Amino acid sequence: MTDPVNETPQTAAQPGDVVAQGEQVPAPQDAPGTAVAGGRAGDDGAAPETRTQQFFRELLSGSWLVSVLAIVVALFVGGVLIALADPRVQETAGYLFARPSDFFGAVWDTVYGAYRAMFRGSVYDFQSETVSRGVRPLTETLVFSVPLILAGLGLAVGFRAALFNIGAQGQIVLGGIFGAFIGFTFDLPVVVHVTLAALGAALGGAIWAGIAGVLKARTGANEVIVTIMLNNIAVYLVAYLLTTPAFTLPNSPFPKSPDVPAESAAYPLLLGSSFRLHAGFLLAIAATVFVWWLLERSTIGFEIRAAGSNPSAARTAGISVNRVVVLTMVISGALCGLAGSAQVLGTERALTAGVAASYGFDAITVALLGRSRPLGTFLAGLLFGALRAGGVLMQSTTQTPIDIILVVQSIIVLLIAAPPLVRAIFRLPAPGARPRGARTPVAKEAAA
């Protein structure tokens, strides 16, 4: 019996209330008509959502689908531009209403022929006489993709830490300088020579990116501005070095370093001398696995993601954000430096002023398209490698301007940077959106 003076009356425990010893009163079983996850009907009259509907809703709201649809839209716009640039399409457009079949036939032939040539130049040339020549386009796609994948992985690491590294171009150049110098200067055993040259390339990129990281951590300098300025310095630095005796090949018609010894310092060819595919592609695969482990399974990766998501919370948890900034930039630069090694030790096997080409800037697109995820970046690198390889044959066989490839890449970046635009075009649900007809908890309480 309860003493009304010393003890207060206890109310009945409600479902979800915490009682003595930390035990929780179990909630009653859901009554018929209660809306729960799994698709049962609710008392608000909303239609039940089956597991199949829930699966397709999550599928349609995924970020990967936005990336795929961005590519589709970009290829469609590219096809429109290809048709507009074709003289025959322009001619048939003059009498479109008189003979519309001529116009649409010309559009089909032009667009189909251009993308057919791109396929032949990037995947398989079905018009070749031998199988080896037929698969050569695929190997060229892989060759072009190696520096894009490596540099894209480097930028993706920075993006996960909320560091917008724009200096991949300069870091590729520094990686090329270090790797080429070790390659053509020293005479070492085969395995040791190529390993040191690759590590030297990674070191060059790490040093160049580390400068921006230290300035960011110590002074708060904007990494975007610093890395852009370092790009310019790297371009002029390699131009100067190619005028010095140590980096100049005698009697060369254009600035070029001595060749890297193919028998010791160059990446070995994977399919023989008939193809340009080298072991740098295996390095790109290994780097993809390493970045996945680094970001998803390591303590350093957790600190990188934490500092990128909320620096204040990371500091409160005892993480040194400044150390993470410097370390992230060093790792990012090392991967970009390896992209430079793919050029000087694998494809060109010499240092030139155009060693970085436009890989550093294209890698930004690759990392964005891959959502800064290792697998997505790898696949995006393959796609852009295919666009590069196929664009050459497309231009030579169909007279399609190669600039259209750049337009396609730019549209992909635009759409990736604006996912709501893609979702609006295809009427896709937003991530976490409720199924149609479902009411929010507030609406349910109001209705009750």
ZAMARGU-4260 file (C-alpha; in steps of 0.2 Angstrom, whole numbers, plus 5000, padded with zeros to 4 digits):
<rodrens>
0) 5000/5000/5000 | 5007/5017/4995 | 5011/5030/5009 | 5003/5047/5002 | 5016/5057/5012
5) 5032/5049/5008 | 5029/5043/4991 | 5021/5050/4975 | 5009/5040/4966 | 5016/5031/4951
10) 5008/5033/4934 | 5006/5018/4923 | 5021/5015/4912 | 5019/5019/4894 | 5026/5011/4879
15) 5044/5017/4876 | 5046/5023/4894 | 5062/5019/4903 | 5060/5010/4920 | 5071/5003/4933
20) 5088/4994/4929 | 5087/5002/4911 | 5073/4991/4905 | 5061/4997/4893 | 5042/4993/4892
25) 5039/4985/4876 | 5028/4993/4864 | 5012/4984/4859 | 5010/4975/4843 | 5004/4986/4829
30) 4986/4985/4827 | 4977/4982/4811 | 4978/4997/4800 | 4993/5005/4807 | 5006/5011/4794
35) 5023/5004/4797 | 5038/5001/4786 | 5036/4986/4775 | 5021/4991/4765 | 5006/4989/4777
40) 4991/5001/4775 | 4989/5015/4787 | 4974/5022/4796 | 4977/5038/4787 | 4970/5030/4771
45) 4987/5030/4762 | 4990/5016/4749 | 5001/5003/4756 | 5019/5002/4749 | 5025/4985/4745
50) 5043/4979/4746 | 5044/4980/4728 | 5038/4998/4727 | 5050/5003/4741 | 5065/4995/4732
55) 5061/5004/4716 | 5059/5021/4725 | 5076/5019/4733 | 5083/5013/4716 | 5076/5029/4707
60) 5082/5041/4721 | 5100/5034/4721 | 5114/5046/4716 | 5121/5033/4704 | 5106/5035/4693
65) 5108/5053/4692 | 5126/5051/4685 | 5120/5038/4672 | 5106/5050/4667 | 5118/5064/4666
70) 5128/5055/4654 | 5112/5050/4643 | 5107/5069/4643 | 5125/5074/4638 | 5125/5061/4624
75) 5108/5067/4618 | 5114/5085/4617 | 5130/5080/4609 | 5119/5071/4596 | 5109/5087/4593
80) 5126/5097/4590 | 5133/5084/4579 | 5117/5085/4568 | 5117/5104/4568 | 5136/5104/4562
85) 5133/5092/4548 | 5132/5100/4530 | 5119/5088/4524 | 5107/5091/4538 | 5109/5109/4536
90) 5104/5107/4517 | 5089/5095/4520 | 5083/5107/4534 | 5080/5120/4520 | 5066/5110/4513
95) 5060/5101/4529 | 5042/5103/4527 | 5042/5098/4508 | 5052/5082/4512 | 5054/5079/4530
100) 5060/5061/4528 | 5076/5068/4520 | 5079/5079/4535 | 5076/5065/4548 | 5086/5052/4538
105) 5101/5064/4537 | 5100/5067/4556 | 5099/5049/4559 | 5114/5044/4548 | 5124/5058/4555
110) 5122/5055/4573 | 5122/5036/4571 | 5138/5037/4561 | 5147/5048/4573 | 5143/5037/4588
115) 5146/5022/4578 | 5163/5028/4574 | 5166/5033/4593 | 5162/5015/4597 | 5174/5008/4584
120) 5187/5019/4591 | 5185/5016/4609 | 5178/4998/4612 | 5179/4987/4597 | 5183/4990/4578
125) 5171/4977/4570 | 5177/4983/4553 | 5195/4977/4556 | 5202/4962/4547 | 5210/4954/4563
130) 5205/4952/4581 | 5221/4960/4587 | 5217/4976/4577 | 5199/4975/4583 | 5203/4975/4601
135) 5216/4989/4599 | 5203/5003/4602 | 5199/4995/4619 | 5217/4995/4624 | 5218/5013/4619
140) 5204/5017/4630 | 5212/5009/4645 | 5229/5019/4641 | 5220/5035/4641 | 5210/5031/4657
145) 5226/5027/4667 | 5231/5045/4671 | 5212/5050/4673 | 5209/5037/4686 | 5225/5040/4696
150) 5222/5059/4696 | 5204/5057/4699 | 5207/5046/4714 | 5219/5059/4721 | 5206/5073/4719
155) 5192/5062/4726 | 5202/5060/4742 | 5203/5079/4744 | 5185/5081/4740 | 5180/5069/4754
160) 5190/5080/4766 | 5181/5096/4759 | 5197/5101/4750 | 5194/5107/4732 | 5211/5103/4725
165) 5212/5111/4708 | 5231/5108/4707 | 5231/5090/4699 | 5238/5098/4683 | 5254/5104/4692
170) 5255/5089/4702 | 5255/5078/4687 | 5269/5089/4679 | 5280/5087/4695 | 5277/5069/4695
175) 5282/5068/4677 | 5298/5078/4681 | 5303/5067/4696 | 5299/5051/4688 | 5307/5055/4671
180) 5323/5062/4680 | 5325/5046/4690 | 5321/5035/4674 | 5334/5043/4662 | 5348/5048/4675
185) 5351/5032/4685 | 5356/5015/4679 | 5348/5002/4691 | 5341/4984/4690 | 5324/4982/4682
190) 5312/4980/4696 | 5322/4993/4707 | 5323/5006/4693 | 5305/5006/4689 | 5299/5006/4707
195) 5310/5020/4712 | 5305/5030/4697 | 5286/5028/4701 | 5289/5032/4719 | 5299/5047/4714
200) 5284/5053/4703 | 5272/5050/4718 | 5285/5060/4729 | 5285/5075/4717 | 5266/5076/4717
205) 5265/5074/4736 | 5278/5089/4738 | 5268/5100/4726 | 5252/5097/4734 | 5259/5097/4752
210) 5264/5115/4749 | 5246/5120/4747 | 5241/5109/4762 | 5254/5117/4774 | 5248/5135/4768
215) 5230/5130/4771 | 5233/5122/4788 | 5245/5136/4794 | 5238/5152/4787 | 5221/5147/4781
220) 5225/5151/4763 | 5212/5145/4751 | 5218/5129/4743 | 5209/5133/4726 | 5219/5149/4723
225) 5235/5141/4730 | 5234/5126/4719 | 5229/5136/4703 | 5245/5146/4706 | 5255/5131/4708
230) 5249/5124/4692 | 5256/5140/4683 | 5272/5138/4692 | 5274/5119/4687 | 5270/5123/4668
235) 5284/5136/4668 | 5296/5125/4678 | 5295/5111/4666 | 5297/5123/4651 | 5313/5130/4659
240) 5320/5113/4664 | 5318/5107/4646 | 5330/5121/4641 | 5344/5115/4653 | 5357/5102/4648
245) 5352/5089/4661 | 5334/5088/4654 | 5337/5091/4635 | 5339/5078/4622 | 5353/5083/4610
250) 5347/5086/4592 | 5329/5085/4596 | 5318/5097/4585 | 5307/5101/4600 | 5310/5102/4619
255) 5311/5084/4625 | 5320/5075/4639 | 5331/5059/4635 | 5320/5043/4633 | 5317/5033/4649
260) 5325/5016/4646 | 5312/5004/4641 | 5321/4988/4648 | 5323/4995/4666 | 5313/5011/4670
265) 5297/5010/4659 | 5281/5001/4664 | 5281/4984/4655 | 5269/4982/4641 | 5255/4970/4646
270) 5250/4964/4628 | 5266/4965/4619 | 5274/4978/4607 | 5259/4979/4596 | 5249/4988/4610
275) 5252/5003/4621 | 5243/4996/4636 | 5256/4996/4650 | 5257/4990/4668 | 5251/5008/4674
280) 5233/5001/4672 | 5237/4988/4685 | 5243/5002/4696 | 5227/5011/4693 | 5217/4996/4699
285) 5228/4994/4714 | 5226/5013/4718 | 5207/5011/4717 | 5208/4997/4730 | 5220/5006/4741
290) 5209/5022/4741 | 5194/5012/4745 | 5203/5004/4760 | 5210/5021/4765 | 5193/5030/4765
295) 5182/5016/4771 | 5192/5005/4782 | 5206/5015/4790 | 5208/5027/4805 | 5215/5040/4793
300) 5201/5038/4782 | 5188/5041/4796 | 5197/5056/4801 | 5197/5063/4783 | 5179/5060/4782
305) 5175/5067/4799 | 5185/5083/4795 | 5177/5085/4779 | 5159/5083/4786 | 5161/5094/4801
310) 5178/5101/4806 | 5171/5108/4822 | 5164/5091/4828 | 5181/5083/4822 | 5191/5095/4833
315) 5179/5092/4848 | 5182/5073/4846 | 5201/5076/4847 | 5205/5075/4828 | 5219/5087/4823
320) 5210/5095/4808 | 5226/5104/4802 | 5236/5087/4802 | 5222/5080/4792 | 5222/5094/4779
325) 5241/5092/4776 | 5240/5073/4776 | 5225/5073/4764 | 5234/5085/4752 | 5250/5074/4752
330) 5240/5058/4748 | 5230/5067/4735 | 5246/5074/4727 | 5255/5057/4727 | 5241/5049/4717
335) 5241/5064/4705 | 5260/5061/4704 | 5258/5043/4699 | 5247/5049/4685 | 5262/5059/4679
340) 5272/5043/4680 | 5259/5034/4668 | 5264/5047/4655 | 5283/5047/4657 | 5286/5029/4661
345) 5271/5021/4651 | 5264/5031/4637 | 5277/5044/4630 | 5292/5037/4640 | 5300/5054/4640
350) 5297/5071/4648 | 5289/5085/4637 | 5281/5102/4640 | 5264/5094/4637 | 5266/5079/4649
355) 5250/5083/4658 | 5240/5087/4643 | 5223/5091/4650 | 5222/5077/4662 | 5223/5087/4677
360) 5207/5097/4673 | 5198/5082/4666 | 5202/5073/4682 | 5190/5085/4691 | 5176/5080/4680
365) 5180/5061/4683 | 5180/5064/4702 | 5164/5073/4702 | 5156/5060/4690 | 5162/5046/4702
370) 5154/5055/4717 | 5172/5055/4725 | 5170/5036/4727 | 5184/5025/4722 | 5174/5013/4711
375) 5164/5027/4703 | 5180/5037/4699 | 5187/5021/4691 | 5172/5019/4680 | 5171/5038/4676
380) 5189/5037/4671 | 5186/5023/4659 | 5171/5033/4652 | 5182/5048/4649 | 5196/5037/4642
385) 5183/5030/4629 | 5178/5048/4624 | 5196/5052/4621 | 5200/5037/4611 | 5184/5037/4601
390) 5184/5055/4598 | 5199/5053/4587 | 5191/5041/4575 | 5175/5050/4575 | 5183/5066/4569
395) 5194/5057/4556 | 5180/5047/4548 | 5164/5058/4550 | 5172/5075/4550 | 5163/5078/4567
400) 5172/5092/4577 | 5182/5085/4591 | 5176/5100/4602 | 5159/5091/4603 | 5167/5079/4615
405) 5172/5093/4626 | 5154/5099/4626 | 5148/5082/4631 | 5160/5082/4645 | 5155/5100/4651
410) 5137/5095/4651 | 5140/5080/4661 | 5149/5091/4674 | 5135/5104/4674 | 5122/5090/4677
415) 5132/5081/4690 | 5134/5098/4699 | 5115/5101/4698 | 5106/5084/4703 | 5089/5092/4705
420) 5090/5097/4687 | 5092/5079/4682 | 5078/5073/4694 | 5066/5087/4687 | 5070/5081/4669
425) 5066/5063/4672 | 5053/5066/4687 | 5063/5056/4699 | 5060/5056/4718 | 5072/5065/4729
430) 5082/5055/4741 | 5072/5051/4757 | 5056/5057/4749 | 5040/5049/4755 | 5029/5039/4743
435) 5015/5048/4736 | 4999/5048/4747 | 5009/5045/4763 | 5007/5058/4777 | 5020/5065/4788
440) 5018/5062/4807 | 5012/5080/4810 | 4999/5078/4797 | 4993/5061/4805 | 4992/5069/4822
445) 4982/5084/4815 | 4970/5072/4806 | 4968/5062/4822
</rodrens>
